[in-house]
Amino acid sequence: MLNTMVFTHLPSNLLLILVPLMPSLGWAIAVLLARFVLSQMDVPTRQAYIAAMVDPEERTAAAAFTNTSRYAARPLGPLVGTALMSAVGFGAPFVVAGAIKSVYDLLLWRVFRRVRLPE
């Protein structure tokens, strides 16, 4: 499950990085749409992986914690994105977000790749 989660999400992150590098608006939109197609493929696998890692009585709390963490961080995106666009350039938020998400995916894989899930 970990490989599925990480290696379906990495291409999505790379497409996000490529958006500002596209030669025209049409290409940028196409790459962004391709990214949207891939970006949520990891969600069911991630939820199943988290559920498999914890005891049955802890599953609801684990799911609530991970979802709350994700939603608590979301309001910061527009603030950081606006600052990056002002200071660096219009495409900077795409590159920074894709890079951060890629590093996160690779670190997740590295930390948990040897963890065996209960059957």
Secondary structure, 3 states (H helix, E strand, C coil): CHHHHHHHHHHHHHHHHHHHHCCCHHHHHHHHHHHHHHHCCHHHHHHHHHHHHCCHHHHHHHHHHHHHHHHHHCCHHHHHHHHHHHHCCCCHHHHHHHHHHHHHHHHHHHHHCCCCCCC
